[in-house]
Amino acid sequence: MGAGGDAETPSSTSGTTAARRAVPTFPNAVACEKLSCDEISPEDFARLYVTRAMPCVLTDVASSWPCVGGDARWTLEHFKRAHGNLDVVVDDGTREKLRTSMAEYVDAFDAMADRAEAAAAEAAGSGDASDATPPYLRTWNFYDDVPGMLDGFPADSPYFRDYFKTLKEEWQPPFTWLFLGPRGARTRLHVDVWHTDAWLTMIEGRKKFIMYHPAHLKHVFDERTQTYVDLHAPDLEKFPDFARAVPVEFILEEGETVYIPRKFPHYAVALTHTVSLTVNFLASANRRNVVERCVAYANRRSACEFVLGRQLKASDNVMKFCVHGGDINKTMAASILGLSAEELEGKMREKKRELLRREAAEAEREEEAA
């Protein structure tokens, strides 16, 4: 089994033949179920899909959301018109990233996609696997720039009950993002942060998704190098059992929302120019595995805010350390904060003691009031 066959592309905006051929497709793939909200209640959806961690597409759960069905729907034209002067940092494959305005970025979509397709075709002609992809505005924490945009969709959909919302505000991680990109923009195979569940709504355009059940992780992930297989050019020496992995393969259409279960490796590629919204949420069935991470996140974030003297934004560089921890991230965060790693560790211990004292005092007040 391998990648390279033509993907479904009924729309003429899906790109050139060469670009379509570059979209992975697998003959042993299975489809993802698609349902209307008229066919399933939130309670049944939670029981049959979220609790069991089974992927599913809801075709109309987002139809009434302002960002999807309102007068100011979040189309590419809307972003050009309403936020064209906004500075954005776009992943273009370089360490420095592409820094541009929203309007300039969106206006360049056709040219960016064409260049990436030409580069991919040239690499394919030479027999080399190509990693040519257009610049991608991925995981944009848009509410840092435009807080009012959070009103464009529900904070806690009944189909995706988010138990992060039941925790203290400082324990809630910044796991809400927008993705804007030209056709061909893609996200490599990966498992989501903290092994959380996620939903993704296609606001404009179409994306192809490929997912694998966690039982097939051993066929697509190399423990030694901590890397996932490249679906565009599988290395069969490194992943000799790749053919045994059975993908869930489908196209997410405009207006549809996919539920991505915890621990499912998944990949997505834009078949057209696209805008999509995603939220990683804490499912009831997964609370025990994640809440401990929330406490560690809150402690790291509190220490960084203590040093900075202000609240962190989701897009702050040190947020990577707050979310993920680790020695490398700690060293990087300490450098950004103007500290040594040891000094940052001391600040974290200090803030942890302060938090414990505060919680103890609150418990005493509650006991006296009772």
Kinemage of the C-alpha trace (Angstrom):
@kinemage 1
@onewidth
@group {chain A} dominant
@subgroup {mainchain}
@vectorlist {calphas} color= white
{ca met a 1} P 0.000 0.000 0.000
{ca gly a 2} L 1.219 3.489 -0.731
{ca ala a 3} L 0.323 7.070 -1.490
{ca gly a 4} L 0.020 8.608 -4.884
{ca gly a 5} L -3.389 7.871 -6.411
{ca asp a 6} L -5.758 10.632 -7.507
{ca ala a 7} L -7.951 11.926 -4.702
{ca glu a 8} L -11.608 12.823 -5.113
{ca thr a 9} L -11.645 16.329 -6.548
{ca pro a 10} L -14.991 17.164 -8.134
{ca ser a 11} L -14.410 20.886 -7.694
{ca ser a 12} L -12.311 22.632 -10.309
{ca thr a 13} L -10.734 24.725 -7.538
{ca ser a 14} L -9.004 21.696 -6.083
{ca gly a 15} L -5.800 22.433 -7.967
{ca thr a 16} L -3.875 20.924 -10.854
{ca thr a 17} L -3.673 17.244 -11.743
{ca ala a 18} L -0.188 17.124 -10.249
{ca ala a 19} L -1.456 18.592 -6.987
{ca arg a 20} L -4.375 16.147 -6.815
{ca arg a 21} L -2.018 13.244 -7.395
{ca ala a 22} L 0.056 14.436 -4.420
{ca val a 23} L -2.890 13.964 -2.036
{ca pro a 24} L -2.453 10.585 -0.291
{ca thr a 25} L -5.168 7.982 -0.799
{ca phe a 26} L -5.167 4.331 0.228
{ca pro a 27} L -7.116 1.407 -1.280
{ca asn a 28} L -7.796 -0.206 2.117
{ca ala a 29} L -9.249 2.947 3.683
{ca val a 30} L -12.594 2.973 5.444
{ca ala a 31} L -15.070 5.849 5.440
{ca cys a 32} L -15.998 8.109 8.338
{ca glu a 33} L -19.680 8.192 9.264
{ca lys a 34} L -21.519 11.442 8.573
{ca leu a 35} L -24.676 12.384 10.502
{ca ser a 36} L -27.083 15.302 10.744
{ca cys a 37} L -28.008 16.600 14.175
{ca asp a 38} L -31.578 15.626 13.251
{ca glu a 39} L -30.393 12.017 13.299
{ca ile a 40} L -28.651 11.990 16.673
{ca ser a 41} L -29.064 13.821 19.979
{ca pro a 42} L -26.138 15.286 21.935
{ca glu a 43} L -26.605 12.566 24.562
{ca asp a 44} L -26.480 9.759 22.006
{ca phe a 45} L -23.525 11.367 20.250
{ca ala a 46} L -21.621 11.472 23.539
{ca arg a 47} L -22.509 7.851 24.323
{ca leu a 48} L -21.865 6.351 20.880
{ca tyr a 49} L -18.900 8.415 19.694
{ca val a 50} L -17.170 10.591 22.324
{ca thr a 51} L -17.235 8.060 25.171
{ca arg a 52} L -16.147 5.277 22.798
{ca ala a 53} L -13.593 7.563 21.044
{ca met a 54} L -14.961 6.910 17.542
{ca pro a 55} L -14.619 9.557 14.797
{ca cys a 56} L -17.726 11.042 13.228
{ca val a 57} L -18.693 14.033 11.063
{ca leu a 58} L -21.687 16.167 11.996
{ca thr a 59} L -22.943 17.854 8.852
{ca asp a 60} L -24.891 20.715 10.419
{ca val a 61} L -23.932 21.181 14.086
{ca ala a 62} L -22.329 24.532 13.215
{ca ser a 63} L -24.989 25.818 10.802
{ca ser a 64} L -26.369 28.377 13.288
{ca trp a 65} L -23.009 29.629 14.540
{ca pro a 66} L -22.292 33.254 13.521
{ca cys a 67} L -18.825 32.321 12.206
{ca val a 68} L -20.396 29.741 9.854
{ca gly a 69} L -23.889 30.938 9.007
{ca gly a 70} L -23.959 34.598 9.989
{ca asp a 71} L -23.752 37.767 7.887
{ca ala a 72} L -20.094 38.124 8.878
{ca arg a 73} L -19.153 34.490 8.168
{ca trp a 74} L -15.428 33.929 8.573
{ca thr a 75} L -14.572 33.597 4.911
{ca leu a 76} L -11.240 34.613 3.435
{ca glu a 77} L -12.912 37.721 2.030
{ca his a 78} L -14.180 38.547 5.520
{ca phe a 79} L -10.667 38.327 6.950
{ca lys a 80} L -9.333 40.568 4.193
{ca arg a 81} L -12.105 43.109 4.733
{ca ala a 82} L -12.360 43.095 8.537
{ca his a 83} L -8.784 42.229 9.545
{ca gly a 84} L -6.679 42.959 6.466
{ca asn a 85} L -4.209 45.156 8.371
{ca leu a 86} L -3.636 42.564 11.099
{ca asp a 87} L -0.038 41.310 11.346
{ca val a 88} L 0.181 37.513 11.155
{ca val a 89} L 3.035 35.030 11.503
{ca val a 90} L 2.763 32.294 8.883
{ca asp a 91} L 4.560 28.944 8.866
{ca asp a 92} L 6.536 28.881 5.629
{ca gly a 93} L 8.972 26.142 6.592
{ca thr a 94} L 11.640 28.531 7.871
{ca arg a 95} L 12.654 29.168 11.452
{ca glu a 96} L 11.950 32.882 11.087
{ca lys a 97} L 8.422 32.325 9.669
{ca leu a 98} L 6.704 34.619 7.190
{ca arg a 99} L 5.576 37.897 8.748
{ca thr a 100} L 2.970 39.718 6.718
{ca ser a 101} L -0.483 41.303 6.864
{ca met a 102} L -3.660 39.243 6.652
{ca ala a 103} L -4.670 40.895 3.369
{ca glu a 104} L -1.268 40.329 1.743
{ca tyr a 105} L -1.279 36.700 2.848
{ca val a 106} L -4.760 35.901 1.523
{ca asp a 107} L -4.127 37.763 -1.746
{ca ala a 108} L -1.098 35.518 -2.365
{ca phe a 109} L -2.974 32.203 -1.968
{ca asp a 110} L -3.178 31.376 -5.686
{ca ala a 111} L 0.493 32.174 -6.291
{ca met a 112} L 1.607 30.270 -3.173
{ca ala a 113} L -0.375 27.168 -4.143
{ca asp a 114} L 0.876 27.276 -7.736
{ca arg a 115} L 4.503 27.540 -6.621
{ca ala a 116} L 4.150 24.632 -4.201
{ca glu a 117} L 2.505 22.465 -6.883
{ca ala a 118} L 5.232 23.285 -9.393
{ca ala a 119} L 7.925 22.439 -6.839
{ca ala a 120} L 6.190 19.153 -5.981
{ca ala a 121} L 5.871 18.217 -9.665
{ca glu a 122} L 9.550 18.992 -10.277
{ca ala a 123} L 10.628 16.916 -7.290
{ca ala a 124} L 8.389 14.032 -8.350
{ca gly a 125} L 9.875 14.147 -11.854
{ca ser a 126} L 13.367 13.764 -10.430
{ca gly a 127} L 12.314 10.792 -8.309
{ca asp a 128} L 12.672 12.650 -5.019
{ca ala a 129} L 9.931 12.787 -2.377
{ca ser a 130} L 8.707 16.357 -2.162
{ca asp a 131} L 7.859 18.304 0.960
{ca ala a 132} L 6.776 21.361 -1.027
{ca thr a 133} L 3.853 22.979 0.782
{ca pro a 134} L 2.505 26.534 0.685
{ca pro a 135} L 2.828 28.860 3.698
{ca tyr a 136} L 0.176 28.036 6.288
{ca leu a 137} L -1.383 30.202 9.013
{ca arg a 138} L -1.853 27.301 11.419
{ca thr a 139} L -2.852 27.220 15.092
{ca trp a 140} L -3.575 30.973 15.064
{ca asn a 141} L -4.672 32.095 18.546
{ca phe a 142} L -6.984 34.678 16.989
{ca tyr a 143} L -8.526 35.830 20.298
{ca asp a 144} L -5.211 37.402 21.294
{ca asp a 145} L -5.625 39.751 18.330
{ca val a 146} L -9.430 40.017 18.123
{ca pro a 147} L -11.038 38.887 21.430
{ca gly a 148} L -14.541 39.596 20.117
{ca met a 149} L -14.218 36.733 17.655
{ca leu a 150} L -14.879 34.302 20.507
{ca asp a 151} L -18.531 35.332 20.168
{ca gly a 152} L -18.615 33.680 16.736
{ca phe a 153} L -19.216 30.169 18.106
{ca pro a 154} L -20.426 28.537 21.334
{ca ala a 155} L -17.910 28.184 24.125
{ca asp a 156} L -19.265 24.735 24.988
{ca ser a 157} L -21.337 22.936 22.334
{ca pro a 158} L -23.781 20.304 23.691
{ca tyr a 159} L -22.302 17.825 21.187
{ca phe a 160} L -18.760 18.423 22.457
{ca arg a 161} L -19.137 19.029 26.182
{ca asp a 162} L -15.884 20.556 27.371
{ca tyr a 163} L -14.965 19.756 30.951
{ca phe a 164} L -12.091 22.233 30.777
{ca lys a 165} L -14.892 24.770 31.331
{ca thr a 166} L -15.656 23.243 34.732
{ca leu a 167} L -12.118 23.862 35.978
{ca lys a 168} L -10.657 27.036 37.414
{ca glu a 169} L -9.976 29.570 34.690
{ca glu a 170} L -6.212 29.500 35.304
{ca trp a 171} L -6.235 25.721 34.749
{ca gln a 172} L -7.840 26.000 31.295
{ca pro a 173} L -5.288 25.704 28.441
{ca pro a 174} L -5.475 27.880 25.282
{ca phe a 175} L -6.607 25.145 22.895
{ca thr a 176} L -8.722 27.154 20.423
{ca trp a 177} L -7.279 27.886 16.975
{ca leu a 178} L -7.992 29.002 13.421
{ca phe a 179} L -6.277 27.590 10.341
{ca leu a 180} L -6.132 29.643 7.127
{ca gly a 181} L -4.270 28.340 4.120
{ca pro a 182} L -4.132 27.882 0.347
{ca arg a 183} L -4.895 24.600 -1.354
{ca gly a 184} L -2.120 22.132 -0.627
{ca ala a 185} L -1.533 23.432 2.916
{ca arg a 186} L -1.334 20.464 5.203
{ca thr a 187} L -0.811 19.236 8.728
{ca arg a 188} L 1.446 16.194 9.037
{ca leu a 189} L 0.322 13.045 10.797
{ca his a 190} L 0.257 13.695 14.551
{ca val a 191} L -1.614 13.058 17.805
{ca asp a 192} L -3.195 16.071 19.489
{ca val a 193} L -1.831 17.891 22.510
{ca trp a 194} L -2.309 16.182 25.899
{ca his a 195} L -4.175 13.367 24.088
{ca thr a 196} L -7.290 15.547 24.164
{ca asp a 197} L -10.356 15.184 21.954
{ca ala a 198} L -11.012 17.798 19.282
{ca trp a 199} L -13.607 19.107 16.879
{ca leu a 200} L -12.830 20.949 13.657
{ca thr a 201} L -15.342 22.940 11.602
{ca met a 202} L -14.786 23.649 7.912
{ca ile a 203} L -15.876 27.282 7.571
{ca glu a 204} L -14.709 27.722 3.983
{ca gly a 205} L -13.374 25.197 1.475
{ca arg a 206} L -12.697 21.457 1.710
{ca lys a 207} L -10.060 19.318 3.410
{ca lys a 208} L -9.121 15.688 3.111
{ca phe a 209} L -8.537 13.863 6.400
{ca ile a 210} L -6.715 10.619 7.120
{ca met a 211} L -6.913 9.105 10.611
{ca tyr a 212} L -5.703 5.927 12.268
{ca his a 213} L -7.114 4.096 15.255
{ca pro a 214} L -4.664 4.190 18.224
{ca ala a 215} L -4.257 0.411 17.875
{ca his a 216} L -2.494 1.113 14.565
{ca leu a 217} L -0.104 3.679 16.054
{ca lys a 218} L 2.671 1.076 16.070
{ca his a 219} L 2.473 0.925 12.255
{ca val a 220} L 2.725 4.702 11.682
{ca phe a 221} L 4.916 5.913 14.581
{ca asp a 222} L 8.566 5.113 15.250
{ca glu a 223} L 9.279 5.041 18.989
{ca arg a 224} L 13.050 5.261 18.544
{ca thr a 225} L 13.004 8.524 16.588
{ca gln a 226} L 9.643 9.754 17.885
{ca thr a 227} L 8.476 10.423 14.322
{ca tyr a 228} L 5.372 9.639 12.295
{ca val a 229} L 5.338 8.191 8.807
{ca asp a 230} L 5.242 10.680 5.923
{ca leu a 231} L 2.014 9.762 4.139
{ca his a 232} L 3.308 11.372 0.928
{ca ala a 233} L 6.436 9.209 0.855
{ca pro a 234} L 6.307 6.321 3.360
{ca asp a 235} L 9.756 5.053 4.381
{ca leu a 236} L 9.105 1.310 4.365
{ca glu a 237} L 12.471 0.527 5.939
{ca lys a 238} L 11.581 2.651 8.929
{ca phe a 239} L 7.898 1.647 8.898
{ca pro a 240} L 7.917 -1.933 7.541
{ca asp a 241} L 4.359 -2.651 8.747
{ca phe a 242} L 2.842 0.530 7.325
{ca ala a 243} L 0.687 -1.495 4.917
{ca arg a 244} L -1.051 -3.068 7.930
{ca ala a 245} L -2.360 0.316 9.110
{ca val a 246} L -5.992 0.848 8.058
{ca pro a 247} L -6.831 4.543 7.613
{ca val a 248} L -10.127 6.328 8.062
{ca glu a 249} L -10.245 8.540 4.979
{ca phe a 250} L -12.805 11.232 4.120
{ca ile a 251} L -13.338 14.743 2.773
{ca leu a 252} L -14.677 17.364 5.169
{ca glu a 253} L -17.002 19.654 3.238
{ca glu a 254} L -17.770 23.298 3.899
{ca gly a 255} L -19.988 23.695 6.970
{ca glu a 256} L -19.233 20.221 8.334
{ca thr a 257} L -17.615 19.451 11.703
{ca val a 258} L -15.451 16.417 12.417
{ca tyr a 259} L -15.009 14.898 15.856
{ca ile a 260} L -11.359 13.765 16.251
{ca pro a 261} L -11.065 11.305 19.152
{ca arg a 262} L -8.235 11.355 21.670
{ca lys a 263} L -5.057 9.507 20.696
{ca phe a 264} L -6.065 9.172 17.006
{ca pro a 265} L -3.114 10.035 14.707
{ca his a 266} L -4.523 12.263 11.957
{ca tyr a 267} L -3.475 14.226 8.876
{ca ala a 268} L -5.265 16.919 6.874
{ca val a 269} L -4.619 18.600 3.532
{ca ala a 270} L -6.522 21.505 1.966
{ca leu a 271} L -8.103 20.642 -1.382
{ca thr a 272} L -9.110 24.282 -1.861
{ca his a 273} L -8.262 27.554 -0.143
{ca thr a 274} L -9.611 27.043 3.367
{ca val a 275} L -10.635 28.482 6.724
{ca ser a 276} L -11.206 26.057 9.595
{ca leu a 277} L -11.821 26.406 13.329
{ca thr a 278} L -10.693 23.818 15.856
{ca val a 279} L -11.031 23.365 19.609
{ca asn a 280} L -9.333 20.685 21.679
{ca phe a 281} L -11.685 19.823 24.521
{ca leu a 282} L -11.705 17.699 27.652
{ca ala a 283} L -14.216 14.863 27.316
{ca ser a 284} L -15.821 13.409 30.419
{ca ala a 285} L -14.349 9.983 29.655
{ca asn a 286} L -10.850 11.485 29.529
{ca arg a 287} L -10.874 13.764 32.587
{ca arg a 288} L -8.755 11.557 34.834
{ca asn a 289} L -5.921 11.450 32.267
{ca val a 290} L -5.809 15.198 31.615
{ca val a 291} L -6.595 17.133 34.805
{ca glu a 292} L -3.130 16.457 36.234
{ca arg a 293} L -1.647 18.145 33.164
{ca cys a 294} L -3.889 21.149 33.823
{ca val a 295} L -2.426 21.584 37.307
{ca ala a 296} L 1.157 21.436 35.986
{ca tyr a 297} L 0.232 23.884 33.206
{ca ala a 298} L -1.290 26.321 35.721
{ca asn a 299} L 1.837 26.190 37.895
{ca arg a 300} L 4.200 26.862 34.977
{ca arg a 301} L 1.993 29.637 33.638
{ca ser a 302} L 1.690 31.278 37.058
{ca ala a 303} L 5.481 31.300 37.441
{ca cys a 304} L 5.988 32.890 34.001
{ca glu a 305} L 3.335 35.533 34.695
{ca phe a 306} L 4.981 36.238 38.058
{ca val a 307} L 8.274 36.964 36.302
{ca leu a 308} L 6.701 38.983 33.470
{ca gly a 309} L 4.362 40.926 35.723
{ca arg a 310} L 1.407 40.413 33.378
{ca gln a 311} L -1.000 37.776 32.149
{ca leu a 312} L 0.283 35.552 29.361
{ca lys a 313} L -1.273 35.571 25.917
{ca ala a 314} L -1.953 32.297 24.144
{ca ser a 315} L 0.546 33.281 21.451
{ca asp a 316} L 3.398 34.180 23.838
{ca asn a 317} L 6.547 32.183 23.136
{ca val a 318} L 6.769 30.907 26.703
{ca met a 319} L 3.307 29.336 26.374
{ca lys a 320} L 4.969 26.330 24.729
{ca phe a 321} L 6.777 25.654 28.005
{ca cys a 322} L 3.590 26.221 30.017
{ca val a 323} L 1.680 23.675 27.923
{ca his a 324} L 4.366 21.056 27.339
{ca gly a 325} L 6.983 21.498 30.075
{ca gly a 326} L 10.280 19.643 29.608
{ca asp a 327} L 13.899 20.656 30.106
{ca ile a 328} L 14.400 22.035 26.587
{ca asn a 329} L 11.272 24.174 26.762
{ca lys a 330} L 12.217 25.305 30.269
{ca thr a 331} L 15.637 26.486 29.099
{ca met a 332} L 14.028 28.327 26.183
{ca ala a 333} L 11.365 29.907 28.393
{ca ala a 334} L 13.946 30.957 30.985
{ca ser a 335} L 16.012 32.606 28.246
{ca ile a 336} L 12.963 34.523 27.001
{ca leu a 337} L 12.201 35.622 30.578
{ca gly a 338} L 15.812 36.664 31.206
{ca leu a 339} L 16.446 33.952 33.795
{ca ser a 340} L 18.466 30.796 34.152
{ca ala a 341} L 16.633 27.476 34.131
{ca glu a 342} L 17.429 27.124 37.846
{ca glu a 343} L 15.966 30.547 38.618
{ca leu a 344} L 12.795 29.694 36.715
{ca glu a 345} L 12.560 26.424 38.635
{ca gly a 346} L 12.795 28.417 41.864
{ca lys a 347} L 10.019 30.778 40.745
{ca met a 348} L 7.848 27.751 39.927
{ca arg a 349} L 8.399 26.300 43.416
{ca glu a 350} L 7.626 29.697 44.950
{ca lys a 351} L 4.369 30.038 43.007
{ca lys a 352} L 3.384 26.455 43.808
{ca arg a 353} L 3.770 27.148 47.537
{ca glu a 354} L 1.751 30.340 47.127
{ca leu a 355} L -1.043 28.484 45.325
{ca leu a 356} L -1.126 25.785 48.016
{ca arg a 357} L -1.304 28.433 50.786
{ca arg a 358} L -4.128 30.215 48.945
{ca glu a 359} L -6.113 27.006 48.476
{ca ala a 360} L -5.608 26.072 52.132
{ca ala a 361} L -6.864 29.513 53.213
{ca glu a 362} L -9.914 29.200 50.951
{ca ala a 363} L -10.678 25.767 52.414
{ca glu a 364} L -10.462 27.187 55.949
{ca arg a 365} L -12.842 30.061 55.072
{ca glu a 366} L -15.339 27.625 53.559
{ca glu a 367} L -15.122 25.420 56.668
{ca glu a 368} L -15.726 28.397 58.988
{ca ala a 369} L -18.654 29.597 56.860
{ca ala a 370} L -20.225 26.126 57.050
